Structure formats: C-alpha cells, structure tokens
Amino acid sequence: MENKIKRWLDCSDSETAKELKGLNSDELYDRFYKEVEFGTGGMRGIIGTGTNRINRYTVAKTTLGYARFIKSKNGEERGIVIAYDNRRCSRYFAEVTAGVLASEGIKSYLFEDIRTTPELSFSVRELNAFGGIVITASHNPPEYNGYKIYNESGGQLVPSEIKPILEEMSKIEDELSIPIMAISEAGELVTIIGKEIDEKYYENVLSLQFDKCKKKDVKIVYSPEHGTGNIPVHHILGVAGLDVISVESQCPPDPNFSCTKNPNPEMAEAYEEAIKLMKSENADLAIATDPDCDRLGVVVNNSGTPILLTGNQSGAILLYYILSRHKEQGTLPDNAVIFSTVVTSVLGDKIAEDFGVDVEKTLTGFKFIGEKIRVHEEANDKSFIFGYEESNGCLIGDFVRDKDGVQASLMMCEAANYYKKQGKTLIQVLDEIYEKYGRYNDLLHSITLKGEDGNRKIIEIMTRLREHAVNEIAGLQVSEILDFKKPQIGFPLTDLIIYRFENGSFVAIRPSGTEPKCKFYYCILDADITEIIKYFEGENR
C-alpha cells in the first residue's frame, strides 16, 4: 500500500498530491486500504482522492475496464449511453467517462443535462446501444457519488456480467495515466442527446394510465429532493391532469441538498417541508423521489394525520391497485407474473396469489428483477405486470428495466384519485388489504459501521448468526435458516441469511452493498416484534 500512496503523491495532478499531503496516517490508510467496490447498486463511494474513493482516476479505471469488455464484444459502434444526476462532480465524471470511451474509439451518447436513472435505462433500449452508464449515488449523503453500468436490455449488470469487467480492471496497472479525450475533440464519437429521448420516454410512461381523463380530484404535494425528478415528474403529473403543489425550496438541482434534512425518501426527515405544505394545502398526499428518481416515497394525509408508508406498504397498495384495475378492465394476462426480492414482504405474494398471478423472488437489487424480465421476454412464457422491492423501488412498464420513480409517481397518484372517488384514503385501502391478507409488521433496521473496523464488525454479526442458530425466537418456531453463502436453488451466492418461521414470517440479515451498514429486514405476522428485534440486534445497537 505504501508504494500505491507514493505513486499517487507523485502524480502530476497537483491537486491530488496536495489533498493527500494534508491527511494523517489513519486517513491515508482509509483512502488506500482497498479499492472502491461494486455493490448492490453499482459502485458508490465518498468523493475524494485515493483508490477507496470516487474520483477521476477510479472513474477512468472503471470505464477503461468496461471499454475493453465492450471492444471484446464488438460493441464500439452501438455505443454507450451516459447520464448523470445533480451530485457533486457528476457532469465532470460523465465527461471523463465519455472521454475514456472516445480514447478507445467507442461511441457514446451523452445527455445534455441531468436525467433520471430510469430514463437512462429507457434510452439504452431506445437507441439500441450496447449499454449504459449513469453517474449517481442514488439517495446517499452529499459526499457520495457512484457509477452504475447497464446492459443492452437496459438492466443493471448482474454479478456474472460484472465479473469480466472487473477482470479487465484488474489488469490496469496505472489508473493515473489513462488517456481521457476532451469532449470538444471527440467529434462524432460523442453525440449529445436530450429532449427527443425525453418525449419518447414521457409517451411511454403516460401509456400506463388506467384513467386517462384530464381532471382528477386528488391534490398532491411533490418534492424531488433537489434531484433529477423535478422536470419529468411535474411534466407527467401535469399532463395526467393532477393538481400538484411543489415544495419549491427542494426543486433546484442542488448537490448539497441544502433544503432537505435527508434526500432518502425512506426516511421521515425527508418530508418535513412537504408535510407542512400538505397540511396547509389540505392535500391528500405528499410524495418525494430520491436524487436519481428511481425511488418513490409517500406520506398520506389520513384525516389530518400524516402517515409515511414503507416501501412494502406502498408496493402492496400499488400491486393491489394495478391487479384490481386489470381485472376490472379484463386486461390481466393468464400468464401474468410479478417479481419481488427475498427481503420484500410476504404481503405482496398473498395479493398476487389471490389474483392468480405468479410470484418470483430475486436477491436484493433491482438488477435481478431486470434480469428476470429479460429471461421471460426471451422465453416468451410470462407477462410482466409489476416488480418491486422494500426500499421504495418499483417498476410498472417494462420499457424501463430498473426501478422508476416517475412511473411510480403517476400510478400512486392515480390510485389515490381512484380510491378518493370511493371515499377512501390510501391508509384505509391498506387496512382493507391487511384485513384480507394478513397484518404483516414489516420493518427495516440498519446498523451503521464505518471503515475497516466497521466492516470487521459486520462480518462478526453475520458469523454469529450463522454459527449460533436457534429453533425458537420470542415464541415463534424457526422452520428453516437459509444461508445464501451456500448454494440456494435459483440464486447466486451472496452474503445473506434468512430465518423463516412456521407462521410464514421471516427475518433477513445482510450487509448493505452500497453503504457501511448491516441491514435487518423483519416481516412478522400477528406477533410482537420487540423480542425478535432484541434477539437479532440487541448487543449490536
């Protein structure tokens, strides 16, 4: 590691050397003890100098590894679509990406300005490109950025697709001297794209509506949390005839997220301003999308009381609404299928089964749902209806192959309008779903453990749960314990443990693939969850 640090200190980039010289030994160690890694949602890390950071050199190295893979598959002419969000350095990293590709003779399509992640997925398919790249760290704090790669079907790369790119990256000995062509010199190798793709994407999203009448009764408060959703969500909801009130302070694309306490729509503090506006305007809903607009969060005005839905709850409502409307209109295919992850609530499975719709499970990460869609599309054996995961991500129309906050915004607002005409709030609809299918207590708890010591602690937690299995927890009988580091039918190996109970409940534990966290997913039916949480997390919280 000392040689690596010296090489970076001797780098001709004076700013890089200056930043490193100002660090102490512990800080230097954290910057270089490993390389920033690909996780559940691509490569994410803190922006800064070092191999364990996101910077021009780690971006260039990843791009060069990908470029060599593209050339091995003769994908130069089809090209790569590049999008980026509002985060610090996103435009710069996008230009670095296009510049490395151009240096390798590979064509790219670079968006003129910030765009959502789902539109990147759509554009790969629309342009028949070889793949796509989006510069984003999704809902992570402001100091983060990241890099996600998409295949030709518009889905994020799964581990088997990432592997050959990582092998190419491992052959790169000096990431500091990778050629990066200036965009101004790239000529026809870089094509700037924009509104023409937007219009086609919008047309596809609007085609999802069950109710195409212009005027709707529901009133919506919306915040893009300073991210990419501002323009597309406002456009779609406006064309759909919805009354939308903006959280104006959170609309500008600010990389510092200055006017929100948290850009993550899973967290309650993301809605402070939206809830104030919802109350003052007596709106029915407050919705928020994360910075790259692939997730949707929902707060319901339930007779004056704001209630934040979890991703499991909003997903169940959307699934119930979509299947009900298809059945009502006679458009539900006989071979319909939905996809959800192994850590997503059982509630959605029960809803789908009641409508005669197949359910298939994937590992955590929407890339696996995108892969499922592709497999069944090629086999032409099942019709995709809906895909979702507990972390506020879902997909309705498969012209996108990743979770889509724009689609979700349209469909959630339409559902709220449909049920409002029946005199119901979405909370009342959720209660009806619980009464019909079972009241599942779905919770996600995370323990944040940073740095190398934190990573060691996460390994210890997972090891304890593997080595000290029990048959009963808080009165619930354990029916099986699934360790996904061992082969499980239909799933690649991963660091995940699932405790299943005889009454259909489960607890899943996994290290986050994008943040320094250990995550605990609880899906408990008709039981006190307190003692169960204490067993799994007690000594660690």
C-alpha positions in Angstrom: 0.0 0.0 0.0 2.9 2.4 0.7 4.0 2.1 -3.0 0.5 2.9 -4.1 0.3 6.0 -1.9 3.7 7.2 -3.1 2.6 6.8 -6.7 -0.5 9.0 -6.1 1.6 11.5 -4.2 4.0 11.7 -7.2 1.0 12.2 -9.5 1.4 15.1 -12.0 -2.1 16.3 -10.8 -1.0 18.8 -8.2 -4.5 18.9 -6.6 -4.3 15.2 -5.9 -0.9 15.4 -4.2 -2.0 18.5 -2.2 -5.1 16.7 -0.9 -3.1 13.6 0.2 -0.3 15.6 1.9 -2.9 17.2 4.2 -4.0 13.8 5.6 -2.8 11.9 8.6 -1.7 8.3 8.5 -5.2 6.9 9.6 -6.9 9.0 6.9 -4.4 7.9 4.3 -4.9 4.2 5.2 -8.7 4.6 4.8 -8.2 6.1 1.4 -6.0 3.2 0.1 -6.6 0.1 2.1 -8.9 -1.2 -0.6 -10.4 -0.2 -4.0 -13.9 1.2 -4.2 -16.1 -1.8 -4.9 -19.2 -2.7 -7.0 -22.1 -3.5 -4.7 -25.9 -3.9 -4.8 -26.4 -0.7 -6.8 -23.1 -0.3 -8.8 -20.0 1.4 -7.5 -20.5 4.0 -4.8 -18.2 5.8 -2.5 -17.2 9.1 -0.9 -15.8 11.7 -3.4 -12.1 12.3 -2.8 -8.5 11.2 -3.6 -7.5 7.6 -3.3 -8.3 4.1 -4.5 -11.1 3.8 -2.0 -12.8 7.0 -3.2 -14.8 8.2 -6.2 -12.5 10.5 -8.4 -11.5 11.0 -12.0 -9.0 8.1 -11.7 -11.2 5.5 -10.2 -13.9 6.5 -12.7 -11.4 6.3 -15.6 -10.2 2.9 -14.5 -13.7 1.5 -14.3 -14.5 3.0 -17.7 -11.3 1.6 -19.3 -12.1 -1.9 -17.9 -15.6 -1.6 -19.3 -14.2 -0.2 -22.6 -12.0 -3.3 -23.1 -15.0 -5.5 -22.4 -17.1 -3.6 -25.0 -14.4 -4.0 -27.6 -14.1 -7.7 -26.9 -17.8 -7.9 -27.8 -17.5 -5.6 -30.8 -19.9 -3.1 -29.3 -17.9 0.1 -30.3 -20.4 1.2 -33.0 -23.6 0.6 -31.0 -22.1 2.8 -28.3 -22.9 3.6 -24.7 -25.5 6.0 -23.3 -24.2 8.2 -20.4 -26.5 10.0 -17.9 -25.7 11.8 -14.7 -27.6 13.4 -11.8 -27.2 16.6 -9.7 -24.4 15.4 -7.4 -21.0 16.9 -6.9 -18.8 16.2 -9.9 -21.5 14.2 -11.7 -21.2 16.2 -15.0 -17.4 16.1 -14.8 -17.3 12.3 -14.1 -19.7 11.8 -17.1 -17.3 13.7 -19.3 -14.4 11.7 -18.0 -16.4 8.5 -18.9 -17.2 9.7 -22.4 -13.5 10.8 -22.8 -12.1 7.4 -21.9 -14.6 5.7 -24.2 -13.6 8.1 -27.0 -9.9 7.4 -26.4 -10.7 3.8 -27.0 -12.7 4.5 -30.2 -16.1 3.8 -28.6 -19.1 5.9 -29.4 -21.2 7.4 -26.6 -24.5 9.3 -26.2 -24.1 11.9 -23.5 -27.2 13.6 -22.1 -27.1 17.4 -22.3 -28.1 17.9 -18.7 -29.1 15.9 -15.6 -31.5 13.0 -16.2 -33.2 10.3 -14.1 -31.7 6.8 -13.8 -34.9 5.2 -15.3 -34.6 7.4 -18.4 -31.1 6.2 -18.8 -32.4 2.6 -18.8 -35.1 3.5 -21.3 -32.6 5.3 -23.6 -30.3 2.3 -23.9 -33.2 0.3 -25.3 -34.5 3.2 -27.4 -31.1 3.9 -29.1 -30.2 0.2 -29.4 -27.0 0.9 -27.6 -24.6 -1.7 -26.3 -25.1 -0.5 -22.8 -25.3 2.5 -20.5 -23.6 4.3 -17.6 -25.2 6.6 -15.0 -23.2 8.7 -12.6 -25.2 8.7 -9.4 -25.1 7.7 -5.7 -28.9 7.5 -5.6 -30.1 8.5 -2.1 -26.7 8.5 -0.3 -25.5 11.7 1.5 -24.0 14.6 -0.4 -20.3 13.5 0.0 -21.0 10.4 -2.2 -21.1 9.7 -5.9 -21.2 6.5 -7.9 -21.2 4.7 -11.2 -23.8 2.1 -12.5 -23.4 0.1 -15.7 -26.3 -1.2 -17.7 -26.5 -3.9 -20.4 -28.2 -3.7 -23.8 -31.6 -4.7 -22.3 -31.5 -1.6 -20.1 -30.9 -3.6 -16.9 -28.1 -3.1 -14.4 -25.3 -5.6 -14.7 -25.7 -8.7 -12.6 -22.6 -10.3 -11.0 -21.9 -12.6 -13.9 -21.8 -9.6 -16.2 -19.7 -7.5 -13.9 -17.1 -10.2 -13.5 -15.3 -9.9 -16.9 -15.2 -6.1 -16.4 -13.6 -6.5 -13.0 -11.1 -8.9 -14.6 -10.2 -6.2 -17.2 -9.9 -3.6 -14.5 -7.5 -5.8 -12.5 -5.1 -5.7 -15.5 -4.8 -1.9 -15.4 -1.6 -1.2 -13.5 -1.6 2.6 -13.6 -5.0 4.3 -13.3 -3.3 7.7 -13.1 -2.2 7.7 -16.7 -5.3 6.6 -18.5 -6.0 8.8 -21.6 -9.1 10.9 -21.4 -10.1 12.7 -24.6 -11.7 16.1 -24.2 -15.3 16.2 -25.4 -14.5 19.1 -27.7 -12.0 16.9 -29.5 -14.1 13.7 -29.7 -16.1 14.7 -32.8 -18.6 12.1 -33.9 -17.6 9.7 -31.1 -19.7 11.7 -28.6 -23.4 12.6 -29.5 -25.3 14.9 -27.2 -28.9 13.8 -26.6 -31.8 15.3 -24.8 -35.4 16.3 -25.5 -36.0 13.8 -28.3 -35.4 11.0 -25.8 -37.5 12.8 -23.1 -40.5 12.9 -25.3 -40.5 9.2 -26.2 -40.0 8.3 -22.5 -42.9 10.5 -21.4 -45.1 9.0 -24.0 -44.4 5.5 -22.7 -44.9 6.5 -19.1 -48.3 8.1 -19.9 -49.4 5.0 -21.7 -49.5 3.2 -18.3 -52.6 5.1 -17.1 -55.8 3.2 -16.4 -57.7 6.6 -16.2 -56.9 9.0 -19.0 -59.4 11.6 -18.1 -57.8 15.0 -17.7 -59.3 16.3 -14.5 -58.6 14.5 -11.2 -59.8 15.2 -7.7 -56.7 14.3 -5.7 -54.3 17.0 -4.6 -50.6 16.2 -4.4 -47.6 17.8 -2.8 -44.3 16.8 -4.6 -40.6 17.2 -3.7 -37.8 16.0 -6.0 -35.4 16.4 -3.0 -33.2 18.6 -5.2 -32.8 15.8 -7.7 -33.5 14.8 -11.3 -37.2 14.1 -10.8 -38.3 17.7 -10.8 -38.9 18.1 -14.6 -40.2 14.7 -15.5 -42.5 14.1 -12.6 -44.0 17.6 -12.8 -44.5 17.1 -16.6 -46.1 13.6 -16.2 -48.4 14.5 -13.4 -49.4 17.8 -15.1 -50.3 16.0 -18.4 -52.2 13.4 -16.4 -54.4 16.2 -15.0 -53.3 16.0 -11.4 -53.3 19.0 -9.1 -49.6 19.2 -8.0 -48.1 21.6 -5.5 -44.3 21.8 -5.5 -42.0 22.1 -2.5 -40.3 25.0 -4.2 -37.3 25.1 -1.9 -36.4 21.5 -2.9 -36.9 21.8 -6.6 -33.5 23.3 -7.7 -30.9 20.6 -8.5 -28.6 21.3 -5.5 -25.7 18.9 -5.0 -25.6 19.8 -1.3 -29.3 19.0 -0.7 -29.4 22.3 1.2 -33.1 22.5 1.9 -33.8 18.9 2.9 -32.5 17.0 6.0 -32.2 13.8 4.0 -32.7 13.1 0.3 -33.7 9.5 1.0 -37.5 9.0 0.7 -37.3 6.1 3.0 -36.6 8.4 5.9 -39.1 10.6 7.7 -36.9 13.7 7.9 -37.1 13.9 4.1 -40.7 15.0 4.3 -40.6 17.9 6.9 -41.2 20.6 4.3 -43.6 18.5 2.3 -45.8 17.7 5.3 -46.0 21.3 6.3 -47.3 22.1 2.8 -49.6 19.1 2.7 -51.2 20.3 5.9 -51.5 24.0 4.9 -53.0 23.0 1.5 -55.1 20.1 2.8 -53.5 17.9 0.2 -54.2 14.1 0.0 -50.6 13.0 -0.4 -47.0 14.2 -0.2 -44.7 12.3 -2.5 -40.9 12.5 -2.9 -38.4 11.0 -5.3 -34.7 10.5 -4.5 -31.9 12.3 -6.3 -31.8 10.0 -9.3 -35.6 9.5 -9.3 -35.7 5.7 -9.2 -37.5 5.6 -5.8 -40.8 7.0 -4.6 -41.8 7.8 -1.0 -45.4 8.5 0.0 -46.9 10.3 3.0 -50.7 10.0 3.3 -52.9 12.7 4.8 -55.1 10.4 6.8 -57.8 12.7 8.2 -55.2 15.3 9.2 -52.6 12.9 10.4 -49.6 12.4 8.1 -48.6 8.7 7.8 -45.4 7.7 6.0 -45.8 4.5 4.1 -42.9 2.0 4.0 -41.8 0.6 0.7 -43.5 -2.7 1.5 -46.8 -0.8 2.1 -46.7 1.5 -0.9 -45.7 -1.5 -3.0 -48.6 -3.6 -1.7 -51.1 -0.7 -2.5 -49.7 -0.3 -6.0 -49.8 -4.0 -6.7 -53.4 -4.3 -5.3 -54.5 -1.3 -7.4 -52.8 -2.5 -10.6 -54.2 -6.0 -10.4 -57.7 -4.8 -9.4 -57.8 -2.4 -12.4 -56.5 -5.1 -14.8 -59.2 -7.5 -13.5 -61.9 -4.7 -13.7 -60.9 -3.9 -17.3 -60.4 -7.6 -18.4 -56.7 -7.0 -19.3 -54.9 -9.3 -16.8 -53.0 -11.9 -18.8 -53.4 -15.5 -17.9 -49.6 -15.8 -17.7 -49.0 -12.7 -15.5 -46.1 -12.6 -13.2 -44.7 -10.2 -10.6 -41.2 -10.1 -9.2 -40.0 -9.1 -5.7 -36.9 -9.7 -3.7 -36.4 -12.2 -0.9 -36.4 -9.4 1.7 -39.7 -7.9 0.5 -42.8 -8.5 2.5 -44.9 -11.7 2.1 -48.0 -9.4 1.8 -47.4 -8.8 -1.9 -47.1 -12.5 -2.5 -50.5 -13.0 -0.9 -52.1 -10.3 -3.0 -50.7 -11.7 -6.3 -51.7 -15.3 -5.4 -55.3 -14.1 -4.8 -55.4 -12.7 -8.3 -53.9 -15.9 -9.8 -50.7 -14.2 -10.6 -47.3 -16.0 -10.3 -44.7 -14.6 -7.9 -40.9 -15.0 -8.5 -38.3 -13.9 -6.0 -34.8 -12.4 -6.6 -31.9 -11.3 -4.5 -31.8 -7.7 -3.2 -31.1 -5.3 -6.0 -33.4 -4.3 -8.9 -30.8 -5.6 -11.4 -32.1 -9.1 -10.6 -35.7 -8.1 -11.4 -34.5 -6.6 -14.6 -32.8 -9.8 -15.4 -36.0 -11.8 -14.7 -37.9 -9.6 -17.1 -35.3 -10.2 -19.8 -35.3 -14.0 -19.3 -39.1 -14.3 -19.6 -39.2 -11.9 -22.5 -36.7 -14.1 -24.4 -38.6 -17.2 -23.5 -42.0 -15.5 -24.3 -43.6 -17.5 -21.5 -44.8 -14.9 -18.9 -46.2 -11.4 -19.0 -44.6 -8.9 -16.6 -47.1 -6.9 -14.5 -45.2 -5.4 -11.6 -41.8 -5.6 -9.9 -40.9 -4.1 -6.5 -38.6 -4.2 -3.5 -39.0 -3.0 0.1 -36.7 0.0 -0.4 -39.3 2.1 -2.2 -38.4 1.0 -5.7 -40.9 -0.4 -8.2 -41.5 -0.9 -12.0 -44.8 -1.0 -13.9 -43.9 -0.7 -17.6 -41.0 -2.8 -18.8 -39.8 -0.3 -21.4 -37.6 0.6 -18.4 -35.6 -2.3 -16.8 -34.8 -0.6 -13.5 -37.0 0.9 -10.7 -38.7 4.0 -11.9 -39.9 6.9 -9.6 -41.6 8.6 -12.5 -43.8 5.7 -13.3 -44.5 5.1 -9.6 -45.4 8.7 -9.0 -48.0 8.6 -11.8 -49.5 5.3 -10.7 -49.6 6.1 -7.0 -51.3 9.4 -7.6 -53.8 7.8 -10.0 -54.5 5.1 -7.3 -55.1 7.8 -4.7 -57.5 9.6 -7.0 -59.4 6.3 -7.8 -59.9 5.5 -4.1 -60.7 9.1 -3.2 -63.7 8.8 -5.5 -64.8 5.9 -3.4 -64.3 7.9 -0.2 -61.1 6.2 0.9 -57.6 7.3 1.8 -54.7 5.1 0.9 -54.4 4.2 4.6 -58.0 2.9 4.6 -57.1 0.9 1.4 -54.0 -0.5 3.2 -56.2 -1.5 6.2 -58.5 -3.4 3.8 -55.5 -5.2 2.4 -54.3 -6.2 5.8 -57.8 -7.4 6.8 -57.9 -9.6 3.7 -54.4 -10.9 3.5 -52.9 -10.6 7.0 -51.4 -7.8 9.1 -47.6 -8.0 8.4 -45.3 -5.9 10.6 -42.6 -5.0 8.1 -39.6 -3.1 9.4 -36.1 -2.4 8.2 -33.4 -1.6 10.8 -29.8 -0.7 9.8 -26.7 -0.6 11.9 -24.1 1.9 10.5 -20.5 0.6 10.9 -17.9 2.7 9.0 -14.4 1.9 7.9 -12.3 -1.2 8.2 -13.3 -1.8 11.9 -16.9 -1.4 11.0 -16.6 -3.9 8.1 -15.0 -6.4 10.6 -17.9 -5.9 13.0 -20.4 -6.6 10.2 -18.5 -9.9 9.5 -18.7 -10.8 13.2 -22.5 -10.2 13.2 -23.1 -12.4 10.2 -20.8 -15.1 11.6 -22.6 -15.1 14.9 -26.0 -15.6 13.2 -24.6 -18.4 11.1 -22.9 -20.3 14.0 -25.4 -19.8 16.7 -28.7 -20.8 15.1 -31.8 -21.4 17.3 -35.1 -23.3 16.9 -37.4 -20.7 18.5 -37.3 -16.9 18.9 -39.9 -15.0 21.0 -42.4 -17.8 20.8 -42.1 -18.2 17.0 -40.8 -21.6 15.8 -38.0 -21.4 13.2 -38.8 -23.6 10.2 -35.6 -23.1 8.3 -32.5 -21.0 8.1 -31.2 -20.1 4.6 -27.6 -19.2 4.3 -27.1 -17.7 0.8 -23.3 -18.1 1.1 -24.2 -21.7 0.5 -25.9 -22.7 -2.8 -29.7 -22.0 -2.8 -31.7 -23.1 -5.8 -32.1 -20.3 -8.3 -29.9 -17.8 -6.6 -26.2 -16.8 -7.0 -24.0 -16.9 -3.8 -24.3 -13.8 -1.6 -23.8 -12.7 2.0 -27.4 -13.1 3.2 -29.1 -15.1 6.0 -32.9 -15.6 6.2 -34.7 -17.1 9.2 -38.1 -18.4 8.2 -40.8 -19.1 10.8 -43.6 -21.6 10.8 -46.3 -18.9 10.6 -44.9 -17.5 7.3 -42.9 -14.7 9.0 -39.2 -14.1 8.3 -36.1 -12.1 9.3 -33.4 -11.4 6.8 -29.9 -10.1 7.5 -27.4 -8.8 5.0 -24.5 -6.3 4.7 -25.5 -3.3 2.5 -24.0 -3.4 -0.9 -23.9 0.5 -1.1 -23.4 1.8 2.4 -21.4 0.8 5.5 -24.4 -0.8 7.1 -25.7 -4.2 8.3 -29.4 -4.4 7.4 -32.1 -6.4 9.3 -35.4 -7.0 7.5 -38.4 -8.0 9.6 -41.7 -9.4 8.1 -43.6 -10.6 11.2 -47.3 -11.7 11.0 -49.5 -11.1 14.0 -46.8 -11.2 16.7 -44.9 -8.8 19.0 -41.8 -7.8 17.1 -39.9 -6.3 20.0 -38.3 -9.5 21.4 -37.4 -10.7 17.9 -35.6 -7.4 17.2 -33.8 -7.8 20.6 -32.5 -11.3 19.6 -31.1 -10.2 16.3 -29.8 -6.7 17.1 -29.7 -6.5 20.9 -25.9 -6.5 21.5 -25.1 -4.5 18.4 -27.3 -1.4 18.7 
